[in-house]
Amino acid sequence: MKLTDYRKYGNAAEQLSKAVLCGHISHAYIFESDNDVDKVGFAKAFASAILCRNAPGEGCGQCPACRKIAGDNHEDVYHIVPVEEKKGYPSVKDGAIEKLLKDLKTIPTAGDRNIAIIEGADTLTPKARGHILKTLEEPAPGTVIILLSENVYNLSPPINSRCVRYHLMNFADASDTEMDAFADEILRMTFGGAFFFDICRKLDGEIKGRPDAFTFLDAMENRIGYYLRRQTPEFQSARLAKGVRDAEKAKERLRRNINYKYAVRELILKLEGNKW
């Protein structure tokens, strides 16, 4: 599949496509989602978007590079999968990581990049995480490492800080709109401790007037309710519950003709303050 086929998971596909076309590809990514999202397919589509010469930024799905990536036999794309034990849960083996990191130091065979897709990154042992961290700190030129995770908090903070993170969403039980994806991104930035200035800059780039502000606030309520229902560890339920009330108050202020930028920014400040 092409990268644009995964727009159903939010705005990650569009942002990654732009990064490829602009030549701003990072050396490391974390794709996080629940297990009902096809993270592996998304990662392979991203690899195709990088390596495909017919349709860079998207992948054509037909050229030798795209077909090899889909079939797990591309010379420069390394796919690590967890191994299931006789007793216990599947996990990524230390030996597999050690071999992978040696392979990533070699010169690419078919193109100019080596790409690694590591499933089950949550299951890496402390030893394997240490090896990965060292590689993230001193990556070989052209290396792209993609960690697939169901919960980034199972990865170490140093690894998280050295990767570009994307949360892939399944909108099966929510409205599948671009504003939902944008609201989710703002919610994650706010709860993740992003600078208020950076959040405001994103808001100003997307929300151009009162109609957009109302749509955004509705989307924020949808996303907050979504995470409340799922009891996601990343979001504290008490903070989310307050957030629903704060979003309603923001909409009420909009109805009373308060400046739309002020109403939206005040909501962000209240969401940030709910942790105290």
N, C-alpha and C positions, 0 to 999 in steps of 0.2 A: 504493500500500500504506500501511497505518497504521504508526505508529511502533512499536507493540507487536509488529508482525509481524517486527521485526528483533531480537527478543530472542535469536535464534540466534547473534548476534554478541557476546554477553556482556551485561553489566549496563548498558551505556551508554544503551540505549533507555529503561530504567526510570528512570535517574537524570535524563535529559533531560526525560522526561515530568513528573517531580516538579518540576523546575526551572521548567517552563512554568506548571504549576498553582500554584506558590508565588510566581510573579512574579519569580523570580531568574534571568532570562535574561541571559547574558553578552553583551558586544558582539562577542566573537570566539571562535571555536572552531577547533581542528585535529582532524580525523578522520583517523587514520593506520591503514593496514592494508596487507597484501600485495594483489597485483592480483587475487586470487581472491575478494575481498570486494566487494560492490556498494556502494561508498562513495557514489556519486551517488544511488542509490535511498534510502539511509539519510539523506543530507542533505536530499533532497526531502521525505521523510517527516517530518523534524524541522521543516522550513519549514511543512509542513501543520499539524503539531501547534501551531505558534506562531500561524498565521493563521486556522485553521479555527474558526468560531464555533459549530458544532454539537457538536464533540467536542474542545475545547481540551486540549492535553496528549497527544493521540493522533492527531487527524485522522480525519474520517469517510470520506474517500475518494470522497464522492458530491457534495458541495456545489460550487458554482462555483469557490471558491478552491482546493479540493483538486484538482479536475479541471484547472484552469489550471496549477497547479504541476506536476502530472504531465505535462502536455503542453508544458511550457516556454513558456507564454505568459501568465504572471501579471504584472500591471503592476508589482508591487513586488518581484519575485524576479528577480535578475539572475544568469544562469548563464554563466560564462566557461569555455571549453574550449580546450585546446591546439590549435594549428594545425600540421599536418604539413608540413614543408618538402619540397622536391623531393629534397634530400639532407640526411640527418641525422634527428634525432629530433623528435617533436612538441614544441612549446613554447608557453607563454603569451606573447603579444605585448605589448610595452610600451604600444602604442596602446590595446589592449583594457583594460588596467588603468587607464590615464589616463582613458578615457571612463567606466569603471565608477565610479571614485572621484568623478567629477563628478556622475554620476547619483545616487550615494548621499547627496549633499548636498541633493537635492530633496525636497520634501514627498511622502510616500507617497500614492498615488492611491486605493487601495481600503481601506487599513487604517491602522494607526499605526506600521508598521515597514517599512523597506527591508531586504531580505535578499540577500546576495551569496553565491553558491556558486562557488568557484574550483577547478576541476579542475587537476591537474598543478601544484600549488603548488611542488613541488620544482624546476620548470623556470623559475621567475621569475628574471629577470635582476637583477643588483645594483641597477640603477636602479628596477625595478618593486618590489623588496623595500623600497627606501627610501621609495617612495611609500606602500606598504601600511603600513609602520611608522609613518609620520607620521599616517595615518588611525587606526591602532590607538591612538596616543597621544592623539589628539583626535577621537574618533568623534562623528559627528552623532547627536543624540538618536534612539533607536529603531533604530539601525543594528545589524545582525547580520551579521558576516562569517564565512563557513565556508571554511576552507582544507582541501583534500583532498590527502593526501600519502601516499606509500609509505615515506618515511623522513624523520622530522622533523629529522634531523641535516643534511639538505640545506637546511633553513631556518635563518635566522640566530638566534642565542640571544636577541636582543631581541624578535624576533617570537614565538618560543616562550614567552618569559616573559610576554607580554601576551595569551596565548590560553589557554582551557581546553582541555586535551588529552584525547582519548579514543582508545584503541587498540581497533579493532574486530577481533575474532578469528573465524576460521573453524574451527569445531570438527569439521571433517570427519574428522580423524584422531585425535580425542581425545574423551573422554567429555563430552557436552554437558550440563553441570550448572551450577547456580548457584555451587557451591563452586569449580569450575574457573575460572569468571570472577573470583570473589573472590580466589583464589590468584594469578591472573595480575595482578590489580590490586596486590596486596601485593608481588609480585615486582618489578613496575615501580616502585613507590614506593621499595622498598629499593635497587634498582640505580640509581634516579634521584636518590638523595640526599635523600629526604624525611626529616623529623625523626622520630627514634625514637618520641617521644611521640605524634605523629600516627598513626604506624603502629600503635602499641599501642592507641590509642583505637578505630581501625577493627577491630582484632582482637577487642577486648572486646565490640564491638557485634555481632559475627557468631558468635564461638565461645563457647558457653555451658557447655561441659562436656567431659569426656574423649571422648565419641563424636564431637563436632564437631571436636575437636582431631585425632583420628585421620583423619577425613575430610579435614580441611584439609591435613595433612601428605601424605596420598596425592595430593591435588590439586596440591600444590606439586611433588612429584616428577614428576607428569605434565607440568606446565607447563615445568619445567626440562628434562626429557627432550625435550619438543617443540622448545624453542629450541636445544637441543644438536644435534638432527637437522637443523634448518634452517639452522644456522650464521648466525643473525641478527647483523648487525654491532652492534646495540644491546647485546648481551650477550656478554661475553668468555667464550669456551669454557672457559678454565681456571677462572674463577669459578663457572661453571655446574657443571662436573665436581665441584668441591669441594662445591657445594650439594647434589648428589645424596647424597653421603656424609653431609653434615650433617643432611639430612632423615631419613635412615635412623637416624642416631644419636639424633635427637629422638624417633622412634617407639620405639626401644629403651628410652629413658629413660621414656617414657610407660608402657611395659609393666612397668617396675620401680616403678610407682606414684609417679613424680615428679609434682609439681603440674603440671597441664596448661598453665596460664598460663606457668609458668617454662620448660617445655620448648619452647613455641612462641616465646616471646620470645628464648630463648637461640639458637634457629635464626636469627631475624632478625639478631641481633647477629653471628652467625658469617657470615651472608651479606654483611653490611656489611663485616666484617673481611677477607673473601676478596679484596678489591681490593688489599690491601697485600702 
